[in-house]
Each structure stands twice: as structure tokens, then as C-alpha cells.
Amino acid sequence: MSGPLTYDIPHGATEGMRELLHVVRVGRAEAVPELVGTLTAAERRTCLPVLKSWRATTRNNRDDGHWAIRAALLLAGAGCCTGTAAAAQWLASGDLRWASRDPSPVLEALGDRDPEWLGQLAHRLAERRTVAEEEYPLIAQLVHAAGCEPPTTDGFVLGWERSIPVRGMTVKDRLRDDPFLAVMVPRLFEVPEAGSDFQYSRADDPGWPEALAGLAEEGRLSREMLIDGCLSRLLRGGRLGLVKGFLALLTALDLTEDERAAHTLTWVRMVPDAHALAVARAQEVLAGLDEAGCLESEHLVEASRAALFRPEKKIVRAQLTMLDKAMKRGGARTDELLPAAAVAFSHAEHSLQEQALALVVRHREHATGAVLAGLAASAEQLSPDLRKRAAEVFGHAFADEGAGALAVEGDALPPVPSAERLDPAPLTSAELAEEVGVLLRGGGTPAQWERALNGLVVHAHADLAGLRAALEPVVAQLRQPASGDGGYGAAVVGGWNWLYCVVMSVMGTASEKDLTFIRYRALDHQCPHSAIRSVPLIRAAEIGARLSDSPLPFLLATPTWSTGTIEASELVARLAAYERSGTEPGHADLDQALLRLDREVPPEAVAAAAKLTSPAGRRLAARLASGGLPDPAVSRDTEPLSRRAPRPGVLVRTEAVPGHEDYPEPFRSLLGVHDPIGSPCKCGSGGECSPQALALLPQHREIIAGRMLVSFANLAEFDNVGEVAPVLLALAESGGPAGPATHLLLAYGLGARRVEEQLFAVDAMLILAARGQLDAARLGRDIAELAGLRRLKLQRIVVALRGVVRTNVYATVWAVLSAALPLLLAGEAPHGLPAVLTIAAECAERCGARGTIPEINELAARSGPSQLVKQARRIKSATEMPVKGQ
């Protein structure tokens, strides 16, 4: 802002208009309603464009009193809009909406409007979810003034709910006197996120559940509506807090036995997919109905089959107990209920299989022969040790294909995914502009980013004016606020996005000062990891500088393959084309190209490179002749306990790559020593985790993985690893040794919080195994050490490894766990250890594992029925079993 902002009143304004505009520009909002009321419709329409221009001015106004001007603008604009659509747009404006939190002045400014107009305005505002929720008081007053029916949009319902709790009054008292009560309460069961406060209460206020139940007793609300709505909401599932709230309402309603029985089908249908807490309540109700003789066998069977298929152990145990009691009460139902109990034979948890088998054995005497035959067939799904027990029980009825009929040693791993060859640059500027627009809004693979970057260089060299014309709509859209949040496009606010920097250079809006600042950011703020971000920035600055002075015809560093690797013969051909055209390579572009070279160099590429004559060509020839960039030495160590690391992690030190001093910054730092323990990061960001980072050195993944480790571990610590989980697939598909950093990242990924995040780690583990690059023993020891340091939770590791086991990869998982078990059993048993031993026993039985683990033998020799001892005995028995045929 170069000078003071002015709010000029146009010539020709009437006296009334001048008075109104004057009080607006001096910020006297309290005078606006009366002055608006004196204007004619024509005067209001004439004032509106002036107010719109002033509103645009206030966006950049941070002078004293600008909030007062905005408050006055809010009222004046609303009063001068003659149509409800325009008035709603003005009042919903994000830049003015926060100017005043009191709705009364707005009602005063609209005081001369008829009720129908006010009602239409209220409903228009309510259609905007965020506005309806935040501006509920204004909309509610408009509804009262109009005397119309209240809107029932999601946003308005959420705003109403939020307005109910006030200090000094209970929720029940507030609801009793609320005019919207009858309309809003049914919508609480339909609007997502409604009911968020139901779980809370205070010492002086029992909260929403007791209030709604109490109002039903008073006859102000329908009890049947509350019950139906609550059960319907629980049936749909949702996050924990919402489920707790609606369960609290159900408790407050205290359903009678008849009411519970009337909703039997709802309780049954809740079991397959509802939240575990809701399912537990449904099981409790169904058990009570069955004890009272009010539950049909078909309903108990349906609920049981659904419950026994769920992963939650508590739910499965409770359902097996319910079935056991039901069969004890009436043996005539055994033929119907026993097959349902057998569903648990296929459960992943061994102890639940064991409980189900014990139940079947206990009640089999009341079953008919046909049912027994079916149970024997189902028993083939049991774990090998339990199949042996089932064979003893069912005799010849059990087709024992043998606990010894185990899978052959070794796994049938999935095929190794092939790298994809990068497509050439888009043929037209319009196609390129469309791709660039998509990438700048987030997402995209490293190959897609590099393809777009090369496309910008190619088309800028061929037709700069045409490229600018094609990019103009993309750039204009990026400068616009993103819909709904008032923010800017991802490229603008997402930091120094190097592709966006190049786009701005192409458009001519990046000055030399901007490029200098980019270089400053890339070179003058070095932390041990920062070269990962600096290399793309320095390339972007170089490309921008060359656009106005000797533009490049194409980039040397564009990958050949989707992993970021460049074939040696292709780089030779590119440099030969540069020599023929007399083009001087970009220094950063050439350095990046050399770091992306494939490890496999055909002899003909070495011979062709020897014929190059330029300094860049001779440099490439020397690199190819020497055998490529060597691998640095790496070592792992545990952080010392400190204030900075109250829960130490395991980090990896990377030694300098031989010859790194021959590179300029930031490449020198990228290839230099990285010591996260001796020289930890000082900027606090911990390093960038992205597939794009791995594409900087696609044949030396350990260098990048070591620099990612601190950041990745921190994200895993706070259950945010989903933000960077895709990096694991790129890591598995990269080249070079898969050393300690790679395996530590994989361990953190397997310990991610959500299953969808773990899937990236599972796929990465399978890819590394298929490529022969997975060190299963290293991974197992890493998991055990990180669990001992409380950086991983074993229960999550088990969930992830079960994803691997589902692909019949038993031997690999056993190799991982057999290396982890000695460390896990060495000290105090960590939480989740029984689950680890259970999956280890399953893998040992199914892959024909052999070999003694002293710690397992010691545990197996203990007395007692604990799951740890039981699973240790399974492992011992499986590993000592003679191989079939010997």
C-alpha cells in the first residue's frame, strides 16, 4: 500500500446518499440504519456500486478504524440491496461477516422490508452451510421478524444446536422455551455432526440426553420419535463422540422391554457395520430379549453371523457367550445356532477360534448328523493346531488334509511392478496448461511434475507468447480465493512451490529480485536436510533466469522412467543435441541429471559419451567410465535421552559421497554428511517426506530416506503418517541398497494408525521382498527396538502384517517376527505381545518353519493358560514338527 486509502463520494449524489456514504467512510455504523431508511429504492441502487468499490478497498485496509468501516459497510450494503439474493450475497461475504457479531443492527437496517422479503432472505442465508451455522442468531431473528417457518438446512440445525447451551440455564430449560424445538429436534438425528454435544454434561446440568428425555415425559416431544431417531443414527455409525452421545440419549430414555422388542430388526441390523460401542449395546439388548424368550432364532443367527465376522475381540467373545447361553436354555435350537458359531472358525484371532471350537464341542451332542458334517467342513478353516483337535472330535467326519500339509517353504510373492517410461512433453500449450493447473492444485507423481516442467521449457523455447496465452486462465484461477474458505490456491500458499515459480517466470511476473530471493532461500538457510527442498528451487531459479537470456530447448534432467531415473544413453543423446545446437547446459540441470543416472550403463553408452566434446559432455563421459555415483557408508544409532528427545528414536547417519565436494550447493549438502544425532536439525521441520524427494536421487534411496527419517518418525508419533505414506511405495520402487533407513521407514509405516495408511507399507514390503531387497531380520529387529522405545504399537504392526498374510506370504512374515521375538521377550512383555505371538504361530505352522528360538522354548515351558504361553507352545510345536515325507 503506497499511500492512504480514500473513500470518495461521487459527484451527483443526493443529500441523503451523501449523508449515508459519509457515516460509512468514517465508520459510524450506529447511524447507518436510520439513514438507509430515508433513501428511496433508486438512491439505494445508486449507492450500491459505490459501497462495492469501498468494500474492495477495505480488503487491503489495515489502518486504525478499518473494522468500524467494515461494520458500517455491512449494514449499508445490506440496506441498499433491493433483492434478497443480493442481500444474502452481501451478508454472507467473508470479508464483512466478521465485522459485527450483533445481528440487531442488521435487522434495523432492513426494518422497512416486508415479512415475506425477510423470510426469503433468511432461507437464502440458511442454504449456505457455513454461513447458516455461524450466522444462526441473525437468521433466527429474521425468521422471528418474518413470522415464517424456520429453515431446516444442515447448517441452520447445527447453528441452532450450538446456540442452546448458555450459562445460568440448563439445556432442558433452554429447550423448553425454544420456539424451534419441534422442528429442530427430529433433524438432529439426520444432520451429520449434529449431536456432537450430547456426550457432555456438567455438575449443574445433565445435558442434552436428560433434557430430551425429560421433555418427552412432559409431552413436548414425541418419545417414539426420539427412540426411532436415536436408533437410526446409531445404525449409520459415525465417530466415537457422536456415538457416545446418542448412546447416552438411549440410556436416558430407558427403553421398556416392549420398546426394545419393537425394534428387534434395528438392533440386529446394527451389528454388521455400526460402531463397536453401538454393537455392544445391541448385543446387550438382544441377549436380554433372548433370555426373555422374545428373540426369534433367525434373528439371533443373523446377528451372530455378523458379530462373529467383526474384528473386535470383545464383540466376538460376547456373541459366542450369548450363543452358549442360548443353546444351554434350549437344546432344540442347537442345529440352528451351532453353524452360526462356526463362523468364528475363520477369525484371525486364535483365541476366538479356540473359544468357538470349545463351544461347538460342548454342544455337538445335541446336533444332527448333517449339522456335524457341516461343522467338520468348517473346521478346516481353523489354525493347524486346532484342526488337529477338531479331527480328534469329529473323527472320520473331518477331512483332515493334515496339519502337516503345510505350505511349501518360501512365498509366492507378487510380480515386481515395472517402472513406466515417462511420456514426452504435451504436444500443445493448451494441453500443457491443463496439466500444470491440475498439478498446482496438489497431487501428481514426480514423473508428472518433471514432465510438466520440461513441457514449460520446451514450449517457452518454441512459442513463449502462445504458452503465456494458454497459461493465463490457469494463473488467473490460482490467484482467486478458493471456494468456501476464503484462502488462495495451493500453489500460492503452499510455500515455495518450484513448479509455480517456473510458471511465474514464464508469465513474466517473476522479477530478477524474485529469482534472487528463491536462490537465497535455496542456499542461505541450510539445515542438515534442507537440500531436499533446495535442489528443486535452485533449478527453478535457473530456468527462470534462462527464459529471458538463452532459453533452453529442453531439460537434461527430465527422467526416463517414473522412478526419476535417467537412462545413460538418453542423457548422452540429449547432450549431443545440445552440442549440435551450441546450447550451454544449465549448471543445476546438468548436476541433477548426473544424479539421476541409472546404475546399469550399457557399453555403447560409454562409447557414445566418449565422443562428446563439450565440458558437460566430457564430465558425463568421465562419470560413465568411472562406474557412476558411489554409495555412501550408512550407520544407525539410537538417540540419547534428552529434553529434545524424551522418547528417543533410531536414526541413520549417512557419510559423504566420495567426490561430493566437486558439486556446488545445494548438491554438495545433498551428497554430504548427514548426522541427525551429532548435528540435529535446528529449524524444526525435520526434513521433507515426498516421492518428489526420492526422485532427486532415484538410485540412492538411503541418502534421501535417512534425511526423511526424523520427520517421518515424528508424523508417525502423532498418528499423521497418512500425510506421507505414499512415499513408501516410491521408496520400494527406487534403486540402490535398501539399508537401515529404508527399513526403519517401513517399520514406522507398518505401525501407522489407519489401515488405509498401513496398506502403503504392506505394498512396499511386498515389493521389496519380490525384488529380493527386504532384509526380514533387520525389519523384525527394527520393529522390536522401536516398540521397546515406545515409538511403535505392536497391535498396529499385527494388523499390518495380517494384511501381508492375507496374500499368503507366510514365510516372509515369519522371518520378520522370528527376528523380533527374542528382543520382544527379553524384557517386560510389551502391550500387544500376545497378538504378535498369535500371528507368528500361524505363520510358523503354515510355512513349515524350522529352528529353535530359546526365548520361545522358555516361555512355552511355563505353566498356566495365558495366551502368551499357549501361542509359544504353538510356535514350539510347529517349528519342531517333522517335515512331511521325511
N, C-alpha and C positions, 0 to 999 in steps of 0.2 A: 504494500500500500504506500504509494508515493506521496499522497497528500491527504488533507482532511476530507471526509466523506460529506457530500452535500445532498440535501433533500429539497429540491426546487419545486415550488408550487407553480404550475403552468399559468401563462397569461390567459385571460379569458375565464378564469374560474369565478363562479358566483361567490357572493359573500359567505353563504352557508358552506360551500365547498372549501373556501379559504380557511374558515374557522376550524373545520374538521381536520384538514390536512395540517394545519399549524399545530394543533394539540397532538397529532400523531408524531410529527417530527421532533417535538420537544418531550415526548414520552408521557403525556398526561392521559393515561388510559382511563382514569375515572371519569373524564369529561366526554369520552367518545360516545357512549350510548345515547345521551341526550341530544348531542349534535347530529348523530346519524338519523335520529327520529325526525329531525326538522327538514331533511332533504327529500326532494322528490325522487321518483324512480329514475328519471332521466339524469339527475345530478349524481345519483349513486352509480349509475352505469358509467358516467364520465369520470368519476373518481377512481373507479376500479383499476384501469390501466396504470394510473399514477401509483397507486398502492402496490401493484405488482412489481413495478420497477424499483420502488423503495425496498420492497421485500428482498429482491435480488441483491440490492446494495447491502442490506443488513447481514447477509451471509458472511461478508468479509469485514464486518464492523465489530471491533473488539474494544471500542472506546468506552469511557465511563458513560453509563446511561443507556447502552445499546439494548439491554434487556427491557428497559422501560419502553423503548421504541418498539420492540417486538411485541410487547403486550398490547400496546395501542394498535399496532398493525393487525394483530389477531382480531380484535374487536371491530375495527373499522372495516377490514376486508369482509368479515362475516356479515356485517350490517349492510354493506354495499352490494353483495351478491344477491341478485333478484331471483335466481333459480336455486332449487335445492341441491342439484348436482354440483353447481359451482360452489355453493356454501359448504357442502360436505368436503369437497376437494380442499378448500381453503382451511377449514378447521382441522383436517387430517394431516395437513402439511407438517412434516417432521421438523422443519426449521422454526416453526412458530408454536407448535403444540406445547412445548415446554415453557413457553413464555409466562403462562399463568396457570396455576393449579386450581383456581377457584372458578367454577362454572357459572356462578351467578351473573357476573358482568356480561357473559355471552348471551344469557337469556335476556338481560336488559337491552343489549344491542339489537336483539331480534324481537323486541317487545311489541312491535306493531304488526307482526306476521300472524296470519290466521292459524287456528289449531291444525287444520289439515296440512298446511305447509310445514309446520313444526314437526308433525308426526312423520311426514315423508323424510325430513332431514334426519330425524332420529334413526329411522330404519336404514337410510343410506349409510350413516356413520357406523351402524352396527354390522353392516356387511363386511367391513374391513376388520379382520380378526384382531390385529394388534391394537388398532385404534379403539375398537369396541371394548377391549379389556382394560386398556389404560385410561380411556375417557368415559368409563362407566358412569361416574357422577353426572357428567354433562348430558349424556344420552338419557339417563334416568330422569333428570329434570325436564328435558324436552318431552319425554313421554308423559310426565305428570301435567305439563303445561298443555299438551295437545289432548290429553284425555283419551289416548289411543291404547290399543293393546301393546304390551311391551314386545320388542323383538326377542327371538329365541335363538339367535345365532350362537355359534360356539364361543366367540369372543365375548359377547354380552353376558352369557351364562357364567363364564369364568370371572368376569369383572364383578358380577353380582355376588358370586361366592366369596370373592376376596373382600367385598365391602361389608360382609356380615359381622365378622368379629370386631368389636370395638371395646376399648377399656371401660370398665364400670358396668358392663351389661353382659349377661350370659348369652350364648348363641341362641338358646331357646327363647329368651325374651325378645331378642332382635328379630328372630324369625316369626314369632307370634304376631308382631305388629307390621311385618313387611307386606306391602300390597302385591308384590310379585310372587309370593310364596307358592301358590297353587300352580302357577305356570312354570316356575323355575325348577322346583324340586324334581319333577319327572325327567327334566333334561340333564340333571346331574348324573344320571345313570347312562346317558347316551354320549355325552361330550367327552372325547379323550382328554385326559388330565384333570377332569372335574373330580372332586372328591379328594384332592391332594391333602387337605387339612383334616380329613376325617380321623386320621390316626392320632391326632394330638388332643390333649386335654390339659386343664390347669387345676390347681387346688380349689379355686373358686368357681370353676366352670368345667363340667364334664365333657363339653364339646359337642360336636355335630351328631354323633350317633345317638346319645341320650336325648338330645334336643328333638331329632326327627322322630324317634320312638315315642317320646313324650307327647309331641303334637299329634301323633296318630291316636294315642289314647284319648286325647281331648277332642278328637273328631275333626281336627283341622286338616289332617292329611289322611289319605287312604292307606291303611295298613297293608292291604293286598298289593297296592302299587309299590310300596316300599319293598316288600318281600320280592315281588317279581323283578323289580328293577335291580335290586341288590344281587340276586342270583344270576340274572342276565349279565350283569357287569363282571361278576366273578367268572362266569363261563367264558368271557372273552379274554381273560388273562390280563396282563399288564405288569408294570414294575412293582417292586416289593411294597413301597409306601402306599400305593393305591390299594393293593390287595389287603394290606393290614387294615386300612381304613374301612373298607366295605365289610370285612370280616367283623370288625368292631361293631358296625351297624347291625349286622346279623345277630351278634351276641346281645346287643341292646334290645332288639325286637323279641328275643327269647321265644322262638317259634314253638308252637304246640306240636304234639305228636301228629295230629291230623294235618297241620300245615306242612310239616316235614314230609309226610306221606304223599300229600297232594303234589309235591314237586319231585317225586322219585326220579322221573326221567331226567330232570335237570341235574340232580346230584350225580346220576350215572354218567351223563354226558360231560360232566365237569372233569372226570378222571383222566381222559387221554391227554388233553392239551392245556389244561388250566395250570396256574401257578401252583407250586408244590404245597404252599400253605392252604390254598383253597382245596386242593385234592385231599389233604389231611382232614379238613373239616368235613368234606363229602364222605370220606371213609368212616368218620366217626358217626355221622348221621345214618349212613347205610347199615353200619353194624348195629346201631340201636334199633332200626326198623326190622332188621333180620331177627334180632333177639325177641322182638315183639310179635314176630310172625307176620309182619306187614310187607316183606320183601319177596317178590317172586324170584324163583331160581334163575330164570332167564336174565333178570336184571343183575343178580349177583354174579352170574357168569360173565356178562358183558363188562361190568365194572372190573372184575378180576383180570380178565384178559388184557384190558387196557392198563391197569395198575402194574401188573407184572412185567409189562413191556417197558415201563419207565425206568430211567437210570437211577433215580433216587432210592437208596437202600432202605430208608425208613418207610417209604411208601410200600415197597415190595414186602418188607417184613410184616408190616401191619396187615396187608391184604392176605398174605399166607396165614397169618394168625386168625383172621376173620374166616377164611375158608376152613381152617382146622376146627374152629368152634361150631361152624355151621354143620359140618359133617358129624361132629360128635352129637349134635342135637337131633339130627335125623339121618340115619344111615340110608334112607331111601333116596336121598339127593346125591349120594356119592358118585353114581355113574355120570351125573351132570357136572359135578364140581371138580372131580379129580383131573379130567383133561384140561380144565382151566388152570389148575395148579401147575400142570406140567409146562405151561408157557415159560415159567421161571427156569426151566432146564437150560434155556439158551441165554440166560442173563450173563453179562460179563463178569459179575461178582461171584467168585467161587463159593463164598459162604451162603449166598442166597440159593445157588444151585443145591448145595448140601441141605439147606432147610427144606427146600421143595421136595427133594428126594426122600427125606425123612418123613415128610407129611404123606407122600404117596405110599411109602412102605407101611406107615401106621394104619392107613385106611384101605389098603388094597383088598383086604379080606371081604369087604362089602361090595367090591366091584365085580361086574360080569366079565366073562372071558374076552369079549370083543373090546371092552374098555382097557383091559390089561394088555392086550396086544397092541393097542394104540399107544399106551404108556411106554411099552417096551421100545416101540419105534421112536418115540420122542426122546427116550433116554440116550439115544445115540448123539444128541446134542450136548450132553454133559461133558465135563472135563474128563480126561482119560482115567484118573483115579476113581472118579465117581461112576464112570461107565463100568469099571470092574466091579464095584459094589452093586450096581444095578444088575449086572449079569448074574451075580450070586442070588439076587432076589427073584428075578424073573425067569431064571433058568433058560430052557431052550427057547422061550418066547423072545428072548433078547438076541438079536442077530449081532453077536459080538465080533465086529470086524477087528477087534483086538485093540487093547490099549497099547499093544506092541506094534500095531500097524501105523506107525508114526510117519510123518513127512520125512522125505529123504533130507540128509544134511545139505545145507545150502538153500538159498531162496531163489525163486523165480522173480527176479526184480523187473520192474517195468523198463521199457526201452529208454535209452538215453535220448532226451529231446535234442533235435538238431538245431543248430543256430540258423537263423534266417538271413539271407542276403538282403542287404539294405537296398530299397528301391531307389532309382535315380531321382533327382530333384523334380518337382512338379513341372509339367510342360508349360503351363501358362501362369501368369502372375495372379489371375483370379483364383486358380486352384491353390496356389501357394498362400495367398491371403486368407483363404478359408481355413487352411491347416494351421496357420500361425494363430488365428483367432481362437481356435479350439485349444491349442497348447497353452496360450497365455491365460486361459481361464482355469488351468490346473490339469494335472494328469499328463499322460503321454509317456512313452518309453524313451530311454536315452537315444535309441536309433531314430525315433520320430523327431526329437529335438535337433539332433545333428542333421537330419535330412532337411528340416526347415531352415536351419542356419545356413547350410550350404546353398539351399534354394534362394535365400535372400541375397547371398553374394553373387550367385550366377545371374539372377535376373537384374540385380542392380548394375552389373557389368554390361549386360546386353541392352537394357532399356530402363534406366533409372526413373524417368518420368512415368512410364507405364506402370512400374511397380508401385510408385507412390500413389498413383490414382487408384490402384487396386487395394492398397492398404488403408487408404483414407477412411472408409467406413469402419474398418476394424479398430483403428486407433480412436476414432470418434466414439465408438461404443465403449471402449475401455475407459474413456475419460468420464463417462456418465456414471452417476450413482447406481450401484447395484439395487435391483428392485427389492423393496421390503426392508432393507437395513440401513439405507442412507449412506453406505460405505462406497468405496471405489472398487474397481475391478482388481482381481487377484494380482495382476501384473504390477499395478501401481503401488499397492500397499504391501506386497509380499517381499519387501526387501529388494536387494539388487539382483533382479531377475535379468540374467545376461542376454536372453533372447529378446526381451523387451528393450534392453539397451541398444541392441543392434537395430531393432525396428525403428527406434527414435533416431538413430544415426541415418538410416535410410531415408526417413521422412525429413531430415534436415533440421530437426528440432533439438538435437544433442550438440551443444556447442563444444568448442575445444576445452572450455572450463569444465564442462560436464565430464568429458573423457579424461581430463586430468584428475578429476575427483575420483573417478572409477579406478584409475591406476593407483591413486593414493590409498583407496580402500583395499585394493588388492595387495599392496606392497608394504604399507607402513603400519599395519596392525596385525603383525604376525604372532599367533599363538602356535603351540606345537601342532595343532590340527588344521590351522586356518588355510593352508594351501589348497585344500579340497575345494573351498569356495573361491579362492583367489585365482586359480588357473582359468576357469571359465570367464571370470571378469576381465582378466588381462587379455584374453583372446577377444572378448567383445570390444574392449577399448582399441585394440589393434585393428580390428575390422572396421570400426567406425572411423579411425584416422585414415585408413587406406581408401575409404569410399570417395573422399574428395581429392585424394592425391594417389595416383597409380592404383586404381581399384584392382582387386584380384579377380581372375576369371572363374575360379572355383577354389575350394579349400583343399589343402593337402590332408588334413586330419579327419575328414569325414570317414567313418568306419565302413568297412566292407560288410561286416556281419552285425547282427542285432546285439551282440555282446559288447560291441565297441572295438573289436579287433580289426586291424587293417592287414590285408594280405601284402606280403613284401613285394610281390610282382606288381601289384596295383599301385603302391606308392612309388615304385621305380618308374612306372609309366606316367604318373602324374608329374613327377619331377622332370622327366624327359620332355613333356609337353610345356612345362614352364621354361625350360632351356630353349626350346624351339621358338617360343614367343618372346623371349627376353624378359620374362617376368621374374621379379625378385620376390622370393617367398617371404611371408610374414614370419618373424622370428618365433613368436609364440605358437603360431600354427604349425610350423615345422617341428618345434620341440614336442608339441602334443602328438603329432603324427608318429614321431620316433618312439614315443612311449606306448603307442597302441599296436606296435608291430607284433605279428603273430610269432610264436616261438618256432614254428616249423617254417623253415626258409628253404625253398627248392633251389638246387644248384643253378638253374637257369636264371633265377632272380639275382643271385650273387654275380653271375657273369654279366647280366644286363646292367647292374648297378655300377660295375667297374668301368663301363663306357661313359658314364656321366662325367661332365667336365666342370660344372659349377661348384662353388664351395658347398652348397647344400647337397649336391649330388655326391661329392666326394665324402661328405660326412655320412650319408646314408650307406655308401659302399663300405666304409670302414665299419659301421655298425653291423651290417650283414655279415661281413667277413669275420668279425670277432665272435659271432655266435649270439648276439643280442644282449639285452639288458640282464645282468646277473641278478639272482635272488639275494636279498639281504638276509643276514642271520636274525632270527627272532627268538625270544625267550619270554616265558610267562612268570609272573610273580604275584603274590598277594599283597594288597595294600596294607601298610601298617595301621593299626588302630589309631585314630586321631580325631580331632574335632571336625576336620573336613570329611573324614570317613568313619562315622560311628559304627557303620556296618560295612567292613572292608569288602572289596570285590577282588576279583582276579583280573589283572590287566596284562597287556603284552607290550614288550619293548621291541622296537624294530631298529636294527642297526642301519647305518648309512649305506646306500647302494654304492658300490665302487664306481667312481667317476662322477658322482653327483655334483661335485664342485665345478664341473665344466658347464653346468646349466645355470642360466640366470634365475633370479627369483620370479615367480614363486615356485618354479620347478625344483630349485635347489632344496627348498624346505620340504617339498613333497617327497623327495628322494632321500632326505637327510635323516638323522637320528630322531626317533620318536620315543620319548621316555615318559610315559604318563605318571609314573611314580616319582622318579627323580626330578622331573621338570613338569609338574602338572599344569593344566590349562589355567590361565589367570582371568580369562574373560567370562567364564562361567557357562558358556554354551555347550561345551563338551564335544563339539565336532558334528559335522553334518552326516546324516544317515539317509542315503538315497541311492537308487540304481544309477543315477547320473554320476555319482561319485565313483562307483566301481568302474564306470566306462572311462575314467581318466587313465587307469592302469589295468586294462581288462585281462592282462596276462600275469598280473602280480597282485592277486586279491588280498594277500596277507598284509601288504603295505596299507591298503585302504581299510581293511577290516580292523586292524589294530587301532587306527585313528577313529573308527566308529564306536569302539567298544565302550568307552565311558558314557557316551550319550545313549547308546542302545541299552546299556545296563540301567541307567537312570530311568529311562522310559519304562523298562520292564519293572523296575522297583515300584513305580506308581501306576502300574497296570495300563500304561498308554502305549505299549509296544505295537498296537494296531496301526499307529500312525506310520510306522516304518517297517512293518512286517514284510511288505513286498521286496525289501532289499535282500531277504534271504534267498529268494529264487534267483535273483541276479548273482548273488554270491556263489550259489551252487553251480551256475552255468558259466562262471568266469574261469579263467585259466590260471595256471601256476599252482604251487603246492597249497594244499588245504591244511594249514597248520593250526597252532593253538588259538589264534584269533578267530578263525573261521569256526572252529568247533565250539568256542565259548559263545559266539553269537548264536549258533544253532541251539545250544543249551538254553539260552535265555528265550529264544523263540518257542521252544517246546514247552517252556514254563509260562507262556502267555496266559492271560486271564480268560479270553474267549476262545471258543472252539474255532471260529472262523479265522482268528489270528494264528492259532496253532497250525491250521492247515498249510500255511505258507512254510512253516518249519518242517512239517511232515513231508511235503513235496520236496523241499530242499534236501532233507535227509535221504529220501529215496533216490534223488538224482545223484547225490554224492556216492551213495552205495553202488548204484548202477555203473557209475564211472570208475569205480574202484578207488575212490578218493576218501571214503569215510573211514576214519580210524575209530572203530566202535569202542575200543578200550579207552581211548582218550576221551571220547564223548561221555562214557559212563563215569570216569573219574571226575570229569568237569561237573557233571550233574551232582555227584555226591558231595564234592567240595563246596559248590555254590549252595546246596541245600544245608550243609553244615554251617555255612556263613549266614544263613537265613536270607539269601538272595533269591532262592527258588522255593516253590512249594511243591512237594512231591505229588500231591493229589493231582495237580495240573499236568505234571510230567506224565503221570499214568494215563490221564485222558488223552494226551497227545500220542503216546506210544500205542494206545489201543487203536488209534487211527491208522498207525503203521501196521499193526497186527491184522486189521481188517483186510489188508491187501495180501494176507498170507505170508508176510515177511517175518517169520518167527525166529529164524536163526540170527538175523541181524539184531533184532531187539534183545534176544538172549545174550548176544555178545556185549551189547551195551550194558545191560543190567548185571550180568555176571561180573563185570569190572566195577560196577558201582556198589554192589552188595558188601564186599569186605569193608569199604570205607563207611558205609551207612551203618553197619553192625558193630563198628569198632567202639563207638561211644554210646551215649544215651540215645535210645531209639527216637528218631525224629518223627514228627507227626506225618502220617501218610505211609509209613513203612509197611504196614500190613498189605496195603494195596499194591505196593511195589513188589513184594514177595509173591502176591497172588498172580500178577501178570508174568512175573519171572517163572513161576512154576508152570503156568500154561505154556509159555514158550519153550521151556525145557522139555516138557512132555511131547510137544508137537514137532520139535525139530531134531529129536534124538540127541539131545545134548549129553556130553560126557565130560568127566573131570570133577575133581573134588574141590569144594570150597570149604576150608576148615571152619570158617565162621558159621556157615550154614549147618555143618555137621554138629557143631557145638550147640547151636540153637535147637536143632531137631532132637537132641538128646535130653532136653529139658522136659519136665513133666507138666501136665496141665493142658486144658483145651483151648488156649488162646489161639487167635488166628495166626499170630507170628509163628508159633510152634507148629501148627497144622501145615502152613504153607512151606515152612522149612523142611518138614518131613516129605512133602510132595516133591520138592526140588531134589532132596537127597535120594528119594526113591527113583525119580526119573533119571538122574544122572548116573545111577548105579545099575540101571536096567540093562541087561544084555541086549546087544543088537540082534534083531531078528535074523535068523539064519546062521548065527554063529554058535 
